[in-house]
Amino acid sequence: MHGARSALNANPEIRAWAETYLKEKTRSENTQMSDEEFEKYWKYHKPEIVHEHASEAIQAYKNRER
């Protein structure tokens, strides 16, 4: 996991892609929230979500269609 978080911190392009990926994934899991509620939720929970799911995001980045 540490390697995945380091990769996100070292490469702004990968980090931006990973944050978008995780935001979309989190949004699809929280369909009951309005857009406004979700944006507020994302604002406050993004750091812990990105931290917790860094490995998943890096794997998805590596597996994406280019």
SVG drawing of the C-alpha trace seen along z (x, -y; Angstrom):
<svg xmlns="http://www.w3.org/2000/svg" viewBox="-32 -21 40 25">
<polyline fill="none" stroke="black" stroke-width="0.4" points="0.0,0.0 2.8,-2.4 4.2,-2.0 0.8,-2.9 0.4,-6.0 4.0,-7.0 3.1,-6.7 0.1,-8.9 2.2,-11.5 5.1,-11.4 3.0,-11.7 0.3,-14.4 -1.2,-12.9 -1.7,-9.5 -3.0,-11.1 -5.6,-13.2 -6.7,-10.1 -6.9,-8.0 -8.9,-10.7 -11.4,-10.9 -11.6,-7.1 -12.3,-6.9 -14.7,-9.8 -16.8,-8.1 -16.6,-4.8 -17.7,-6.3 -20.5,-8.3 -21.8,-5.1 -22.0,-3.5 -23.8,-6.5 -26.7,-7.0 -29.1,-8.0 -27.2,-11.3 -28.0,-14.4 -25.2,-15.9 -24.8,-18.6 -24.7,-16.1 -22.2,-14.0 -19.8,-16.9 -19.8,-17.8 -19.2,-14.2 -16.4,-13.9 -14.7,-17.1 -14.4,-15.9 -13.8,-12.2 -11.5,-12.3 -8.2,-12.1 -9.2,-9.0 -10.8,-7.4 -7.8,-8.0 -5.5,-6.8 -7.5,-3.6 -8.0,-2.7 -4.7,-3.8 -3.7,-0.3 -7.0,0.3 -6.7,-3.0 -3.1,-2.2 -4.2,1.2 -7.1,-0.3 -4.7,-2.9 -2.4,-0.2 -5.3,1.8 -7.1,-1.0 -7.6,-1.1 -5.2,-3.6"/>
</svg>
